[in-house]
Amino acid sequence: MKLPQGSFLSSARIGTSDELQFAGMAILPIMQGMPAGEELTELLHTEEKERAAAFASESRRTSFIYGRIAAKLAILEVFPEAVAQEINIVNGAIGEPVIEWPGHEYSVSVSHSEHHSAGLVFPTGLLMGIDIETPEEKNRSIIPSILSPDEMELVKAANNSIEFLHLLWTAKEAAGKANGFGFRLPAEKYEIETEVSVNHDGVRYFLSRFKHLNGVDAITRNLGGAVLSVAFPTGHYFQDQVIRLLSIQPMEKDPVF
Ligand SMILES: CC(C)(COP(=O)(O)OP(=O)(O)OC[C@H]1O[C@@H](n2cnc3c(N)ncnc32)[C@H](O)[C@@H]1OP(=O)(O)O)[C@@H](O)C(=O)NCCC(=O)NCCS
């Protein structure tokens, strides 16, 4: 299948179980005002197409379609034999994506920014979530409203970089999706206690540990053009696996926070 330029697919072993299990990830550039293309749209289930058609807002329809396509591509990365059209991703009571795919104990997480969509598939039972955002100056005045004084100190130490602000934002959103509550919990619940830089094969990743969330960390990568976070169960084992999952080509040369 031909994917638009700027798409990324990856998979990595995930989990501590003896059984071989994988996580898959897909990132897709969103062409606002442009349909995703017939081949990609055909990955959608009939019900997903009907849901898409029912959105009154053009931008919501676009983000829904691209998000579902990214989720399907992530699934195909792990299960190349899967028939994407037969998999229906619905939304649960609090908006969480739920896969209707009998016989498969896998879950998905979905994100869409103005310019990208991201999908993550992982074994059910693991706390995982994905978030992607375009680092934009217009968010500079919005993001601090969800940051604590200590987090603002971290931002200052990072020279008030717009990318670093988005790092904190996406790490929190990814963690909110992993625990399923999102920002229904107060913002303080997602306070980041430490930011640790992790170098792997010459690429800099950031590990966020949360002060009040037990059992979930997040790894963030600046891809240039997009900041991407994946939340995962705390622990070195998972951390290395998620870094492997995020070992994709950057969109721009040598982006840093
Ligand atoms: C869920 C939330 C983390 C989504 O983050 P976001 O950056 O706004 O949007 P993203 O594009 O990254 O993610 C959207 C996807 O998150 C997923 N999602 C929504 N609720 C979710 C939940 N409770 N758990 C996990 N994933 C969820 C959905 O798949 C959604 O895409 P879809 O509707 O096309 O299926 C966040 O919006 C939130 O906390 N919402 C609940 C609180 C609320 O309603 N606030 C109102 C605005 S202040």
The ligand as an SDF file (V2000), in Angstrom:
LIG
                    3D

 48 50  0  0  0  0  0  0  0  0999 V2000
   -9.1080   12.3670   25.8290 C   0  0  0  0  0  0  0  0  0  0  0  0
   -8.1520   13.5070   25.6170 C   0  0  0  0  0  0  0  0  0  0  0  0
   -6.8830   13.1380   26.3710 C   0  0  0  0  0  0  0  0  0  0  0  0
   -7.9300   13.6200   24.1110 C   0  0  0  0  0  0  0  0  0  0  0  0
   -6.8190   14.4070   23.7840 O   0  0  0  0  0  0  0  0  0  0  0  0
   -6.7550   15.5250   22.6520 P   0  0  0  0  0  0  0  0  0  0  0  0
   -5.3500   15.9900   22.5740 O   0  0  0  0  0  0  0  0  0  0  0  0
   -7.8250   16.5120   22.8990 O   0  0  0  0  0  0  0  0  0  0  0  0
   -7.1380   14.8480   21.3020 O   0  0  0  0  0  0  0  0  0  0  0  0
   -6.3680   13.7530   20.4490 P   0  0  0  0  0  0  0  0  0  0  0  0
   -6.6340   14.0350   19.0420 O   0  0  0  0  0  0  0  0  0  0  0  0
   -4.9520   13.6060   20.8310 O   0  0  0  0  0  0  0  0  0  0  0  0
   -7.1150   12.4290   20.8780 O   0  0  0  0  0  0  0  0  0  0  0  0
   -8.4180   12.1920   20.4920 C   0  0  0  0  0  0  0  0  0  0  0  0
   -8.6580   10.7240   20.6530 C   0  0  0  0  0  0  0  0  0  0  0  0
   -8.4770   10.3670   22.0110 O   0  0  0  0  0  0  0  0  0  0  0  0
   -9.2200    9.1910   22.2300 C   0  0  0  0  0  0  0  0  0  0  0  0
   -9.8790    9.3180   23.5280 N   0  0  0  0  0  0  0  0  0  0  0  0
  -10.9290   10.0980   23.8530 C   0  0  0  0  0  0  0  0  0  0  0  0
  -11.2570    9.8940   25.1440 N   0  0  0  0  0  0  0  0  0  0  0  0
  -10.3950    8.9780   25.6260 C   0  0  0  0  0  0  0  0  0  0  0  0
  -10.2330    8.3630   26.8930 C   0  0  0  0  0  0  0  0  0  0  0  0
  -11.0320    8.6320   27.9090 N   0  0  0  0  0  0  0  0  0  0  0  0
   -9.2410    7.4630   27.0430 N   0  0  0  0  0  0  0  0  0  0  0  0
   -8.4250    7.1520   26.0170 C   0  0  0  0  0  0  0  0  0  0  0  0
   -8.5250    7.7140   24.7790 N   0  0  0  0  0  0  0  0  0  0  0  0
   -9.5040    8.6190   24.6120 C   0  0  0  0  0  0  0  0  0  0  0  0
  -10.2340    9.0390   21.0800 C   0  0  0  0  0  0  0  0  0  0  0  0
   -9.8590    7.9420   20.2990 O   0  0  0  0  0  0  0  0  0  0  0  0
  -10.0700   10.3340   20.3290 C   0  0  0  0  0  0  0  0  0  0  0  0
  -10.1770   10.1870   18.9210 O   0  0  0  0  0  0  0  0  0  0  0  0
  -11.5720    9.7910   18.2080 P   0  0  0  0  0  0  0  0  0  0  0  0
  -12.6350   10.5270   18.9450 O   0  0  0  0  0  0  0  0  0  0  0  0
  -11.3930   10.2140   16.7980 O   0  0  0  0  0  0  0  0  0  0  0  0
  -11.6980    8.3030   18.3920 O   0  0  0  0  0  0  0  0  0  0  0  0
   -8.6490   14.8480   26.1520 C   0  0  0  0  0  0  0  0  0  0  0  0
   -9.3660   15.5450   25.1700 O   0  0  0  0  0  0  0  0  0  0  0  0
   -9.5460   14.7390   27.3490 C   0  0  0  0  0  0  0  0  0  0  0  0
   -9.0690   14.5540   28.4350 O   0  0  0  0  0  0  0  0  0  0  0  0
  -10.8530   14.8300   27.2210 N   0  0  0  0  0  0  0  0  0  0  0  0
  -11.7360   14.6060   28.3670 C   0  0  0  0  0  0  0  0  0  0  0  0
  -12.0170   15.8580   29.1210 C   0  0  0  0  0  0  0  0  0  0  0  0
  -12.8880   16.7620   28.3590 C   0  0  0  0  0  0  0  0  0  0  0  0
  -13.8960   16.3830   27.8230 O   0  0  0  0  0  0  0  0  0  0  0  0
  -12.4690   18.0090   28.3020 N   0  0  0  0  0  0  0  0  0  0  0  0
  -13.1730   18.9780   27.5680 C   0  0  0  0  0  0  0  0  0  0  0  0
  -12.2200   19.9980   27.0000 C   0  0  0  0  0  0  0  0  0  0  0  0
  -11.4200   20.8770   28.3110 S   0  0  0  0  0  0  0  0  0  0  0  0
  1  2  1  0
  2  3  1  0
  2  4  1  0
  2 36  1  0
  4  5  1  0
  5  6  1  0
  6  7  2  0
  6  8  1  0
  6  9  1  0
  9 10  1  0
 10 11  2  0
 10 12  1  0
 10 13  1  0
 13 14  1  0
 14 15  1  0
 15 16  1  0
 15 30  1  0
 16 17  1  0
 17 18  1  0
 17 28  1  0
 18 19  1  0
 18 27  1  0
 19 20  2  0
 20 21  1  0
 21 22  1  0
 21 27  2  0
 22 23  1  0
 22 24  2  0
 24 25  1  0
 25 26  2  0
 26 27  1  0
 28 29  1  0
 28 30  1  0
 30 31  1  0
 31 32  1  0
 32 33  2  0
 32 34  1  0
 32 35  1  0
 36 37  1  0
 36 38  1  0
 38 39  2  0
 38 40  1  0
 40 41  1  0
 41 42  1  0
 42 43  1  0
 43 44  2  0
 43 45  1  0
 45 46  1  0
 46 47  1  0
 47 48  1  0
M  END
$$$$
